Amino acid sequence: MFTLKYLAAGAAIIALTATVSAQAPKFGQPIAPADIAPWDISIGPDGAGLPPGRGTAAQGEAVYAAKCQACHGEKGAGRPNDRLVGGKGTLEAGKAPVKTVGSYWPYATTLFDYIRRAMPFQESKSLTNDEAYAVAAYILNLNEIIGKDDVLDAQSLPNVRMPNRDGFILFPRSPK
């Protein structure tokens, strides 16, 4: 008898839940792939999805001076925001780490991704692909990773070997 009472109560709760969820408001609408595309621009370590365009450090110097220097200082020295250059060898045990693009970042492709998606801070996503490649090349050149006349593009950028590439352990994403 006791069990029957609880079973009946459970069935009533399930029926009520089904009724309430059927009457729930229907907000929003499905989003079309074309509406997602402008925001689906993340570039991973392998460089998949890099856009067309190209740039050199020489070209990036002017873009950096005009759009980046106010926040990241002359030649990436920092102030008022993050330092982008230097710190080579500071990730060793017993040293105070200086985490910059040149000392800490494991992939040049993610530098490009961040510049293109989030910089400059007040006008994110305002750089052209050529400007983003050029600024990435300039920062990599300041860190002595690539030469001043080396061209960065969708083919060359994934091949840039960052000094701290092996300083991270990758965890593959598990399927959902």
N, C-alpha and C positions, 0 to 999 in steps of 0.2 A: 504494500500500500504506500509506504514511505517512498519507494523508488518510483512508483507510478506518478506520484505527485510531482517529483522532480523532473521526470521525463515530460510530463505535460507542460510544466513551466518552461523547460528548455525548448520545446516545440513552439510555444507561444512566442518566445523571444526571437527565435529564428524567423518565424512568420512576420513578426513586427519589423525586424531588421530588413527583410526583403521588401516590405511595403514602403518603409521610410526611404530606402535607397532608390526605389523606383520613382519616388517623388522628389528626389534631390535635384537642385537646380543644375542646369547644363550650361556651364560657363565655357567660353572660348570656342575654338574650332580647330580642326587639324591644320597643321602648318605644312605648306608645300615645300618640296626640296629646293625650289628656286628662291624661296624666302629665307631658307637656312643658309644657302651658299655664301652670301656675303659675310657671314659670321663664322663659317666653318673654314677657318684659314690657318689653323694650328699646324706647325711643321715640327715633326719629331726628329730624333737623332739621325735617322737614315735619310732625311731630306725629302721623303715622299711628299708630293704636293707643292714643292717649291715653284713659284711663279716664274714666268719669263722676265728677263731683265738682266742687267749687269752693272758692275761698278768697280772702281779701283779706289785705293786709298787716296790717291791724288785728287780724285773727284769728290771723295767723301769728306776731305778736309774742309772744303767750303760749306758743304751742307752742315757738318758738325758745328762749325763756327756760327752759322746762322740759326740753327735750330736746337743744338744740344749743349753748347758751351755754357750758357747761362746757368744751367742746373748741374752740369758735371765738370765744370772747370776747364781751363785751358789744357789741351792735350790729355783730357780724361783724368786730371789729377784729383777731381772731387771737389765738393763744396758748391752749393749747399747740399747737394745730393751725393749719391754713391760715387766712389772712386772706381774708375774703369780700368786703370793701367797700373802695372807694378805688382808687387807682392810675390815675384818669382822666388821660389824656394822657401816661402814662409809657412807652407803646410807641413813641414817636417816636425817631428816630435821635439818638444822643448822650445819651439818658437811661437811667438804670437802670430796667428794666421792673419794675413791680409788677403781677404777674399775679393778678387777682381776677376774680370773677364780672362785675363792672362794667366792668373794663378789657380783659379777655382773652377771655372766653367768647363764642363767636359766636352761640349759639342758646339761647333761654330754655327750649325744649323739652328740651334735654339736661340743663339744670339740674334741671328737674322729674324727669327720668328718674333722675339720680344720687341725688337726695334720696330718692325713693321706693324705689329698689333697694338703696342702700348706707348710708343713714343712719337713725337714729344708729348710729355705728360698732359699738357693743356689741350692738345689737338691730336689725340691718339688716332691711328689709322690715316693720318693725313699725308704721310710720305709716299711717294711713288715707289714702285718696286726698284727702279734704278737707284733712287736715293737711299732706300733701305740697304741694298747691296753695297753701295758706296760707303755708307756710314759703318756698316759691319766691317768692310775692308779697312777703313781708316782705324777703327778700334783694334782690329787684329794686327795691323801694321804697327801701331803704337806699342803693342805688346810684343813686337818682334816675332810674330807667328807667320806672317806673310810679308812679301815685299811690297814696296810702294806702288809698283806698276803691275802687280799680279791682279788678274781679273777674277772677280767673284761672280758666279752665276749658278744656275740650277745644277750644272754638271760639276763645277769645281768646288762649290761650297761644302758638299758632304765629304769631300776628300781632305779637307783641312784637318790636320791632326792637332788637337789641343793638348797642351802640356799635362793637364790633369785628367785626360780621358780615362785612364785606368784607375782613377781615384774613387770611383763609384761602383757600386754593385747594382746591376740591373735586376729587377724583379719582373719577370714576365707577367702580363695581366692575365688573370685567369678568366676563362669564358664564363659568361653569366648564365 
